Amino acid sequence: MAEIRDVMSINSIWVPPETTLLEAAHIMREKDIGFLPVGEDDRLVGVVTDRDMTVRAVAQGYHPQSDTVRAIMTPAVYYCYDDQSVAEVCDSMATAKVRRMPVVNRDKRLVGVVSIGDLAQVCGKGQIGETVTKITFNGTRFMEEVRAANTKAA
């Protein structure tokens, strides 16, 4: 099975926590991305997404030109290592219910980003489907629905 370093995006951009919301939004627009890792002292300290910009920044009245990503970033970051298997990271994404993860090396330096789309390029339909389902749905409710559907079909 492939390792994450084989499928991740390596041209990842990260921003320092002092980046203004406006600067981060411009980067997201220019690079056509919705996810920015936040790094400080060469370490991953958080992430900010286009959803954070809307739900946290705009809806709560932050000022794009003066407030920084530190104010709205998610500091508890799920990440994976570049030498982990694709299967492990699919499981981690499903458990964490995230569609993108920063990728770090064993020194915990940011080396890329992996998305569910990256994983779909190398995973079987069953594995990626299961991962997306676990991310999207409540796992218990989903399994109850599957059992009910199987019972009706039988």
N, CA and C of each residue as an Amber inpcrd file, in Angstrom:
protein
   462
   0.8640000  -1.1890000   0.0000000   0.0000000   0.0000000   0.0000000
   0.8970000   1.2340000   0.0000000   0.4520000   2.2580000  -0.6620000
   1.2130000   3.5020000  -0.7840000   1.3050000   4.2260000   0.5630000
   2.3570000   5.0040000   0.6660000   2.5150000   5.8740000   1.8310000
   1.9600000   7.2500000   1.4750000   1.6430000   8.0150000   2.4950000
   1.0660000   9.3410000   2.2930000   1.9890000  10.2310000   1.4670000
   3.2940000  10.1270000   1.6440000   4.2250000  10.9670000   0.8630000
   4.0580000  10.7500000  -0.6360000   3.4920000   9.5920000  -1.0200000
   3.3000000   9.2890000  -2.4360000   2.0620000   9.9540000  -3.0340000
   1.1310000  10.4040000  -2.1900000  -0.1270000  10.9490000  -2.6950000
  -0.4220000  12.3720000  -2.2320000   0.3200000  12.8730000  -1.2600000
   0.0290000  14.1950000  -0.6880000   0.3900000  15.3140000  -1.6650000
  -0.1890000  16.4680000  -1.4240000   0.1830000  17.6740000  -2.1640000
   1.4240000  18.2410000  -1.4840000   2.4940000  18.4120000  -2.2500000
   3.7460000  18.8680000  -1.6390000   3.9550000  20.3700000  -1.7620000
   3.1860000  21.0090000  -2.5840000   3.3380000  22.4620000  -2.7420000
   2.4320000  23.2010000  -1.7740000   2.4140000  22.7270000  -0.5600000
   1.5320000  23.3110000   0.4440000   2.0420000  24.6620000   0.8930000
   1.0950000  25.5000000   1.1930000   1.3920000  26.8320000   1.7000000
   0.9670000  26.8490000   3.1510000   1.7530000  27.4580000   3.9800000
   1.3330000  27.6750000   5.3600000   1.5450000  29.1390000   5.6750000
   0.8240000  29.6030000   6.6820000   0.9160000  31.0050000   7.0740000
   1.2410000  31.0950000   8.5540000   1.9160000  32.1710000   8.9570000
   2.1320000  32.3790000  10.3940000   0.8390000  32.8730000  11.0480000
   0.7000000  32.6870000  12.3540000  -0.5240000  33.0980000  13.0430000
  -0.8120000  34.5940000  12.9560000   0.1950000  35.4030000  12.6790000
   0.0240000  36.8540000  12.5930000  -0.5220000  37.3200000  11.2480000
  -0.7450000  36.4010000  10.3320000  -1.3070000  36.7400000   9.0280000
  -2.7170000  37.2960000   9.2180000  -2.9990000  38.4200000   8.5690000
  -4.3510000  38.9700000   8.7040000  -5.3480000  38.0720000   7.9790000
  -6.5940000  38.1840000   8.3750000  -7.6470000  37.4180000   7.7280000
  -7.7360000  37.7590000   6.2460000  -7.5290000  39.0360000   5.9350000
  -7.5690000  39.4690000   4.5390000  -6.4530000  38.8010000   3.7320000
  -5.2410000  38.7810000   4.2780000  -4.1210000  38.1340000   3.5810000
  -4.4010000  36.6450000   3.3790000  -4.9210000  35.9900000   4.3970000
  -5.2270000  34.5620000   4.2830000  -6.3000000  34.3240000   3.2200000
  -7.3210000  35.1670000   3.2020000  -8.3800000  35.0300000   2.2000000
  -7.8280000  35.2200000   0.7900000  -6.9230000  36.1750000   0.6190000
  -6.3010000  36.3890000  -0.6970000  -5.5030000  35.1650000  -1.1260000
  -4.7670000  34.5770000  -0.2040000  -3.9870000  33.3740000  -0.5220000
  -4.9200000  32.2480000  -0.9410000  -5.9850000  32.0650000  -0.1750000
  -6.9410000  31.0020000  -0.5130000  -7.5450000  31.2180000  -1.8990000
  -7.8900000  32.4470000  -2.2040000  -8.4690000  32.7440000  -3.5240000
  -7.4450000  32.5260000  -4.6320000  -6.2360000  33.0610000  -4.4560000
  -5.2090000  32.9550000  -5.4930000  -4.7910000  31.5200000  -5.7620000
  -4.7320000  30.7110000  -4.7060000  -4.2690000  29.3200000  -4.8480000
  -5.4200000  28.3350000  -5.0280000  -6.6620000  28.8460000  -4.9560000
  -7.8580000  28.0170000  -5.0870000  -7.8460000  26.8790000  -4.0660000
  -7.6420000  27.2630000  -2.8010000  -7.6090000  26.2960000  -1.7080000
  -8.5480000  26.7620000  -0.5960000  -8.9690000  25.8520000   0.2310000
  -9.8670000  26.1930000   1.3210000  -9.3190000  25.7990000   2.6740000
  -8.0150000  25.5240000   2.7250000  -7.3890000  24.9820000   3.9280000
  -5.9640000  25.5040000   4.0070000  -5.6560000  26.1960000   5.0810000
  -4.2990000  26.7170000   5.2730000  -3.7340000  26.2500000   6.6100000
  -2.6580000  25.4820000   6.5870000  -1.9730000  25.1810000   7.8380000
  -1.3680000  26.4740000   8.4040000  -1.3190000  26.5600000   9.7190000
  -0.7480000  27.7170000  10.3960000   0.4930000  27.2310000  11.1370000
   1.6340000  27.8780000  10.8530000   2.8840000  27.4480000  11.4560000
   3.5980000  28.5700000  12.1690000   4.3000000  28.1940000  13.2180000
   5.0640000  29.1510000  14.0070000   6.3410000  28.4560000  14.4630000
   7.4810000  29.1290000  14.2750000   8.7740000  28.5300000  14.6320000
   8.9430000  27.1670000  13.9660000   8.5430000  27.0880000  12.7000000
   8.6760000  25.8760000  11.8950000   7.8680000  24.7000000  12.4410000
   6.8320000  24.9780000  13.2060000   5.9630000  23.9450000  13.7670000
   4.5050000  24.2420000  13.4200000   3.7420000  23.1950000  13.2400000
   2.3210000  23.3240000  12.9660000   1.6030000  23.6970000  14.2610000
   0.8740000  24.8140000  14.2520000   0.1680000  25.2560000  15.4580000
  -1.3500000  25.3360000  15.2600000  -1.8220000  25.1490000  14.0470000
  -3.2530000  25.2010000  13.7960000  -3.5560000  25.1320000  12.3210000
  -4.8390000  25.2350000  12.0090000  -5.2900000  25.3250000  10.6240000
  -6.4200000  26.3290000  10.5540000  -6.5650000  26.9320000   9.4030000
  -7.6900000  27.8250000   9.1520000  -8.2880000  27.4230000   7.8080000
  -9.6100000  27.3760000   7.7710000 -10.3160000  26.9600000   6.5590000
 -11.1990000  28.0900000   6.0450000 -11.6630000  27.9240000   4.8180000
 -12.5990000  28.9030000   4.2780000 -13.8690000  28.9400000   5.1210000
 -14.2440000  27.8200000   5.7000000 -15.4110000  27.7940000   6.5880000
 -15.1370000  28.5960000   7.8660000 -13.9280000  28.4840000   8.4180000
 -13.5580000  29.2980000   9.5870000 -13.6920000  30.7820000   9.2670000
 -13.2900000  31.1450000   8.0550000 -13.3580000  32.5470000   7.6470000
 -14.8030000  33.0400000   7.6630000 -15.7100000  32.1780000   7.2480000
 -17.1140000  32.5650000   7.1870000 -17.7980000  32.4710000   8.5500000
 -17.7240000  31.2980000   9.1530000 -18.4830000  31.0340000  10.3700000
 -17.8750000  31.7240000  11.5920000 -16.5730000  31.7500000  11.6690000
 -15.9460000  32.3790000  12.8310000 -15.6440000  33.8550000  12.6060000
 -15.0180000  34.1760000  11.4960000 -14.5690000  35.5610000  11.2950000
 -15.7060000  36.4960000  10.9010000 -16.3370000  36.2200000   9.7940000
 -17.3750000  37.1300000   9.2950000 -18.5770000  37.1520000  10.2380000
 -19.0700000  35.9870000  10.6080000 -20.2700000  35.9190000  11.4360000
 -20.0710000  36.5130000  12.8270000 -18.8250000  36.5370000  13.2980000
 -18.5720000  37.0770000  14.6300000 -18.0010000  38.4980000  14.5950000
 -17.9340000  39.0790000  13.4120000 -17.5620000  40.4780000  13.3030000
 -16.0800000  40.7950000  13.3880000 -15.2290000  39.8340000  13.0670000
 -13.7970000  40.1240000  13.0340000 -13.4920000  41.0600000  11.8710000
 -12.4150000  41.8080000  11.9900000 -12.0160000  42.7610000  10.9570000
 -10.9210000  42.1520000  10.0860000 -11.1940000  41.9670000   8.8100000
 -10.2440000  41.2920000   7.9130000  -8.8710000  41.9540000   7.8320000
  -8.8160000  43.2800000   7.9420000  -7.5420000  43.9680000   7.7860000
  -6.7190000  44.0300000   9.0610000  -7.3390000  43.7920000  10.2080000
  -6.5790000  43.9020000  11.4490000  -6.5470000  42.6270000  12.2850000
  -7.5840000  41.8070000  12.2130000  -7.5730000  40.5610000  12.9770000
  -6.7750000  39.5000000  12.2330000  -6.2200000  38.5760000  12.9860000
  -5.3170000  37.5840000  12.4050000  -5.9150000  36.1800000  12.4530000
  -5.2760000  35.2840000  11.7270000  -5.7550000  33.9060000  11.7020000
  -5.6580000  33.2620000  13.0810000  -4.7690000  33.7390000  13.9300000
  -4.6780000  33.1820000  15.2840000  -6.0310000  33.2590000  15.9970000
  -6.8000000  34.3050000  15.7260000  -8.0830000  34.5110000  16.3950000
  -9.1320000  33.4870000  15.9880000  -9.0200000  32.9320000  14.7980000
 -10.0730000  32.0300000  14.3120000  -9.5850000  30.6240000  13.9780000
  -8.2770000  30.3870000  14.0250000  -7.7540000  29.0790000  13.6340000
  -8.2050000  27.9970000  14.6130000  -8.1780000  26.7880000  14.1340000
  -8.4260000  25.6350000  14.9840000  -7.0690000  25.1700000  15.4920000
  -6.8210000  25.3100000  16.7960000  -5.4910000  24.9680000  17.3070000
  -5.2690000  23.4700000  17.5090000  -6.3250000  22.7290000  17.7560000
  -6.1830000  21.2790000  17.9310000  -6.1960000  20.6600000  16.5430000
  -5.0330000  20.3120000  16.0610000  -4.9030000  19.8690000  14.6780000
  -4.6830000  18.3640000  14.6050000  -5.4790000  17.7120000  13.7710000
  -5.2210000  16.3270000  13.4390000  -4.2270000  16.3440000  12.2890000
  -3.2190000  15.5350000  12.3870000  -2.2210000  15.4750000  11.3180000
  -1.7890000  14.0350000  11.1340000  -1.0460000  13.8070000  10.0790000
  -0.5050000  12.4800000   9.8490000   0.9670000  12.6220000   9.4770000
   1.6540000  11.5060000   9.5110000   3.0710000  11.4760000   9.1400000
   3.2210000  11.0610000   7.6760000   4.2490000  11.5720000   7.0580000
   4.4560000  11.2870000   5.6350000   4.7660000   9.8230000   5.3500000
   5.1760000   9.0690000   6.3680000   5.4940000   7.6620000   6.1470000
   4.3720000   6.7200000   6.5740000   3.2200000   7.2610000   6.9280000
   2.0810000   6.4170000   7.2690000   1.4520000   5.8480000   6.0000000
   0.7910000   4.7200000   6.1570000   0.1190000   4.1200000   5.0030000
  -1.1760000   4.8720000   4.7050000  -1.6040000   4.7700000   3.4730000
  -2.8540000   5.3870000   3.0540000  -4.0130000   4.8290000   3.8820000
  -3.9970000   3.5280000   4.1510000  -5.0730000   2.9040000   4.9350000
  -5.1430000   3.5000000   6.3410000  -3.9970000   3.6910000   6.9670000
  -3.9690000   4.2900000   8.3090000  -4.5740000   5.6880000   8.3000000
  -4.2220000   6.4710000   7.2940000  -4.7010000   7.8490000   7.2330000
  -6.1970000   7.8880000   6.9000000  -6.6720000   6.9640000   6.0860000
  -8.1210000   6.8710000   5.8500000  -8.8330000   6.6390000   7.1820000
  -8.3140000   5.7290000   7.9810000  -8.9150000   5.4580000   9.2890000
  -8.8460000   6.6810000  10.1940000  -7.7080000   7.3710000  10.1820000
  -7.5430000   8.5630000  11.0240000  -8.5090000   9.6660000  10.6100000
  -8.6610000   9.8780000   9.3070000  -9.5920000  10.8960000   8.8300000
 -11.0210000  10.5480000   9.2240000 -11.3740000   9.2850000   9.1050000
 -12.7180000   8.8530000   9.4720000 -12.9730000   9.0770000  10.9580000
 -12.0130000   8.7170000  11.7840000 -12.1510000   8.8920000  13.2310000
 -12.2520000  10.3650000  13.6070000 -11.3950000  11.1940000  12.9930000
 -11.3720000  12.6290000  13.3000000 -12.4810000  13.3990000  12.5870000
 -13.1020000  12.7560000  11.5870000 -14.1520000  13.3820000  10.7750000
 -13.6430000  14.6390000  10.0660000 -12.4890000  14.4850000   9.4100000
 -11.9060000  15.5770000   8.6340000 -11.6420000  15.1130000   7.2190000
 -11.6550000  16.0630000   6.2870000 -11.4310000  15.7480000   4.8760000
 -10.0270000  16.1000000   4.4010000  -9.3000000  16.8320000   5.2210000
  -7.9270000  17.2220000   4.8770000  -7.0750000  17.1520000   6.1290000
  -5.8130000  16.7990000   5.9370000  -4.8840000  16.7440000   7.0670000
  -3.5310000  17.2950000   6.6510000  -2.9400000  18.0890000   7.5260000
  -1.5440000  18.4480000   7.3010000  -0.6890000  17.1870000   7.4200000
   0.3810000  17.1470000   6.6680000   1.3120000  16.0240000   6.7170000
   2.6330000  16.5490000   7.2700000   3.1450000  15.8770000   8.2830000
   4.4200000  16.2690000   8.8750000   5.3990000  15.1090000   8.7780000
   6.6910000  15.4440000   8.8430000   7.6930000  14.3770000   8.9210000
   7.8830000  13.9980000  10.3850000   8.7740000  13.0860000  10.6520000
   8.9540000  12.6110000  12.0310000   9.5730000  13.6740000  12.9400000
  10.0990000  14.7530000  12.3640000  10.5660000  15.8960000  13.1580000
   9.4270000  16.8890000  13.3930000   8.2290000  16.5170000  12.9410000
   7.0110000  17.3330000  13.0320000   7.1180000  18.6490000  12.2710000
   7.8150000  18.6090000  11.1450000   7.8920000  19.7400000  10.2330000
   6.8640000  19.5170000   9.1300000   6.1120000  20.5470000   8.7940000
   5.0930000  20.4420000   7.7600000   5.7440000  20.1490000   6.4120000
   5.2700000  19.0730000   5.7560000   5.8230000  18.7120000   4.4510000
   4.7650000  18.6190000   3.3640000   3.4910000  18.7430000   3.7330000
   2.4380000  18.6670000   2.7320000   1.0620000  18.6440000   3.3550000
   0.0770000  18.4150000   2.5050000  -1.3170000  18.2800000   2.9140000
  -1.8950000  17.1200000   2.1290000  -2.7310000  16.3270000   2.7750000
  -3.4150000  15.2430000   2.0760000  -4.9110000  15.4480000   2.2300000
  -5.6320000  15.2460000   1.1410000  -7.0840000  15.4140000   1.1520000
  -7.7460000  14.0840000   0.8400000  -9.0260000  14.0290000   1.1030000
  -9.7890000  12.8290000   0.7740000  -9.7090000  12.5640000  -0.7310000
  -9.6240000  13.6220000  -1.5320000  -9.4700000  13.4660000  -2.9800000
  -8.1430000  12.8320000  -3.3550000  -7.0730000  13.2120000  -2.6340000
  -5.7610000  12.5850000  -2.8720000  -5.8350000  11.0890000  -2.5820000
  -6.4910000  10.7500000  -1.4800000  -6.5980000   9.3440000  -1.0860000
  -7.4360000   8.5520000  -2.0750000  -8.4590000   9.1930000  -2.6290000
  -9.3380000   8.5110000  -3.5840000  -8.5850000   8.0630000  -4.8340000
  -7.4700000   8.7230000  -5.1170000  -6.6860000   8.3590000  -6.3050000
  -6.0150000   7.0000000  -6.1620000  -5.7950000   6.5520000  -4.9050000
  -5.0680000   5.3000000  -4.6940000  -5.8510000   4.2570000  -3.9090000
  -6.9420000   4.6470000  -3.2980000  -7.7450000   3.6980000  -2.5060000
  -8.7780000   3.0230000  -3.3850000  -9.2030000   1.8650000  -2.9410000
 -10.3240000   1.2100000  -3.5910000 -11.6090000   1.9500000  -3.2730000
 -12.6210000   1.7640000  -4.1070000 -13.9080000   2.4400000  -3.8960000
 -14.4930000   2.1090000  -2.5250000 -14.3500000   0.8630000  -2.1020000
 -14.9040000   0.4640000  -0.8160000 -14.2610000   1.2050000   0.3410000
 -12.9470000   1.2880000   0.3200000 -12.2460000   1.9420000   1.4270000
 -12.5330000   3.4370000   1.4640000 -12.4630000   4.0890000   0.3210000
 -12.6990000   5.5350000   0.3180000 -14.1730000   5.8250000   0.6030000
 -15.0680000   4.9730000   0.1280000 -16.4880000   5.1450000   0.4190000
 -16.7760000   5.0170000   1.9000000 -16.1520000   4.0390000   2.5290000
 -16.3220000   3.8500000   3.9720000 -15.7750000   5.0450000   4.7410000
 -14.6270000   5.5620000   4.3110000 -14.0330000   6.7230000   4.9770000
 -14.9380000   7.9360000   4.8670000 -15.4160000   8.2160000   3.6640000
 -16.2880000   9.3750000   3.4600000 -17.5810000   9.2060000   4.2620000
 -18.1170000   8.0100000   4.2740000 -19.3480000   7.7630000   5.0300000
 -19.1350000   8.0370000   6.5140000 -18.0280000   7.5690000   7.0480000
 -17.7480000   7.7930000   8.4670000 -17.5180000   9.2710000   8.7710000
 -16.9230000   9.9860000   7.8340000 -16.7150000  11.4270000   8.0240000
 -18.0490000  12.1520000   8.0000000 -18.8990000  11.7560000   7.0890000
 -20.1320000  12.4850000   6.8230000 -21.2700000  12.1430000   7.7690000
 -21.4250000  10.8860000   8.0830000 -22.5560000  10.4400000   8.8830000
 -22.1370000  10.0340000  10.2780000 -23.1160000  10.0160000  11.1560000
 -22.9250000   9.4300000  12.4700000 -22.7900000   7.9350000  12.2320000
 -21.6770000   7.3550000  12.6210000 -21.3870000   5.9540000  12.3380000
 -22.4380000   4.9900000  12.8440000 -22.9550000   5.1890000  14.0470000
 -23.9590000   4.3020000  14.6110000 -25.2460000   4.3810000  13.8010000
 -25.6850000   5.6000000  13.5140000 -26.9090000   5.7780000  12.7360000
 -26.7510000   5.1440000  11.3560000 -25.5800000   5.3250000  10.7530000
 -25.3390000   4.7630000   9.4340000 -25.4490000   3.2370000   9.4630000
 -24.8270000   2.6200000  10.4510000 -24.8680000   1.1610000  10.5220000
 -26.2920000   0.6670000  10.7550000 -27.0750000   1.3880000  11.5500000
 -28.4750000   1.0190000  11.7530000 -29.2430000   1.1040000  10.4360000
 -28.9630000   2.1410000   9.6350000 -29.6290000   2.2940000   8.3460000
 -29.2330000   1.1800000   7.3840000 -27.9690000   0.7950000   7.4040000
 -27.5030000  -0.2980000   6.5380000 -28.1890000  -1.6010000   6.9440000
 -28.2260000  -1.8770000   8.2450000 -28.8950000  -3.0990000   8.7170000
 -30.3840000  -3.1100000   8.3230000 -31.0470000  -1.9760000   8.4880000
 -32.4650000  -1.8790000   8.1440000 -32.6650000  -2.1170000   6.6490000
 -31.8110000  -1.5390000   5.8360000 -31.9240000  -1.7120000   4.3790000
 -31.6660000  -3.1800000   3.9870000 -30.6890000  -3.7880000   4.6420000
 -30.3900000  -5.1980000   4.3520000 -31.5290000  -6.1050000   4.7940000
 -32.1700000  -5.7700000   5.8880000 -33.2970000  -6.5610000   6.3770000
 -34.4700000  -6.4750000   5.4010000 -34.7500000  -5.2710000   4.9030000
 -35.8460000  -5.0780000   3.9440000 -35.5590000  -5.8260000   2.6380000
 -34.2810000  -5.8470000   2.2220000 -33.9120000  -6.4710000   0.9610000
 -33.9960000  -7.9980000   1.0520000 -33.8650000  -8.5330000   2.2600000
 -33.8290000 -10.0000000   2.4310000 -35.1780000 -10.6380000   2.4650000
